């Protein structure tokens, strides 16, 4: 079996792995990235054209430093690549007034000194005419929100990493990472790679490593849909913000949870509902969607976005790895100080991927980072004295 050497091995070159490759290569390390699919590939969680970016974040203000660093790094990658990656259209969040997430959303903005506007009723309807906004809705506008061109961003990061000397090996299966003297050995079905540092960022393929860290990773395929506008020239205005919509008030049988943005083609809107297919073991054989998965999304579009024809012209699937607390495992593996795990971002990781890549580089090279990610501690599901010497990767 072929034996290779590097300063750092990236296992899984998807959302986080591609950005980590760029960051580590930019700091002078010899990087080898490996992936079970092609690099870039069609089955990663970044598939499907775009991902929302938000600064006023309902998941909590503790994400704000990570999001700020991500925003700065996306802009840096734009300058390097010469292409727009983060389109700052602003982001509109529309919640029913008693929604439990509303308080944390407003606190995230207020407590971190972020700009946002809060509108209701006629004022909100006048500013955002594409949405059906009820008197019982609360509308929050985040001016720093927008969307990332996810596939383009990953490709740009990979191109810069390659320019800096990184090597990428696709279509091979990672089997394990083990201590090897004062270094580590990553075994695949095709070679062994010896390195002093390892980043395990397998995305929706991280089930085995999550199990090693004491938690189940649910791999949940999601349906992505694109709906045509009735009148694209008037509906898809240039300054249209991305949106997040939740209508979950008591008595409503179909809790509406969806988000969307104008797509790149200029005549449709991409709409993604919180509608998931049955959990799968792997995306190596991607599941096919059934028509019934479209029905809730079509109904929400019909009710809340009347400027769209409620029949999608394009459907795709992607899959994210979800953890029980919807918070990633990110940081050093206990007992394996040269190994960083980045897994289980639960559907809201892409916006933070650039920061995750940089923080991984901080931890591996400097032993610490100025960006607080302690709430993602990958050892939190393990016993306090647990120390590992190896990780199964498949």
Secondary structure, DSSP 4 states (H G I P E B T S, - for coil): -EEEEEEEEEE--SHHHHHHHHHHHHTT--EEEE-SS-SS-SSSTT-SS-EEE-SS-TT-GGGHHHHHHHHHHHHHHHHHHTS--EE---EEEEEETT-TTHHHHHHHHHHTT---EEE-HHHHHHH-TTS---TTEEEEEETT-EEE-HHHHHHHHHHHHHHTT-EEE-S--EEEEEEETTEEEEEESSEEEEEEEEEE--GGG-HHHHHHTT-PPEEEEEEEEEEEETTHHHHS-TTPPEEEEEE--TT-SS-EEEEEEE-TTSSEEEEEEEEE---BS-STTPPPP-THHHHHHHHHHHHH-TTEEEEEEEEEEEEEEE-TTS--EEEEETTEEEEEEEE--TT--GGGHHHHHHHHHHHHHHS--SS--GGG-TTTTS-TT---SEEE--
